Amino acid sequence: RPSMMLGATTLEAAKALIDRGVRADASLPGGDGFLLRTSDVLRSVRYPYYPALPTLWSGNGGLKLNYIDNSAGGASDSISGKSNVLFYFTGLATVPGLASNGFGPGAVGDSLTSWGGYLPSGNGQMPITAWLDAGATASYGTVEEPCNHTQKFSRASVLIDQYYRGATLIEAYWKAVEWPGQGLFVGEPLAQPFRD
């Protein structure tokens, strides 16, 4: 059965996470999604699915998707200071500036990296709970070396589509990861911001 861990470092953080999920329900939030191809070639293998998404989602109820290609370097591998972030998908061992962003109700974010789901420390990489600490409502990461097979990580196109159609967070996230056996889902599973 699908499961999602209520990952938090304190009881107060767990309550805040649940409250974010409840506030998201049927809120139909507008906001931005960010799909980043970073200069980290091995962790940016999901990028072929990203470029078409902003056009496919233009004009859909206030959701604006942004594809950022920094594969050549020279710019930034992350976003910072953004408000009302609903989706953030990237590929870095550690995501700088994460806490400087404002995450909207029911927001989702993850990074393709080897040890993000290894809690509490991330085994030298940023743990997925850092997304929750920054204000996201859910994240996903692997708990052992998965190689960089895209099937072992979330596919943004599936997650966004399922979530936007009214699926709960747990349903949308589980449908977006083809091979979840090495991963861990964390967050508030029943958040359902696009419920009609």
Protein Blocks (a to p, Z undefined) as FASTA:
>chain_A
ZZdddddfbfklmmmmmmmmmmmnonlpaddddddddfblklmmmmmmmmmmmmmmgoig
hiacddddfkngoiafbdehiahifbdcdddfbdghklmpccdehiacddddfklmmcfk
lnopacfklmmmnopabdcddfbdebjafklpccfklmmmmmmnopafklmmmmmpmblm
lgccedjfkbcfkbZZ
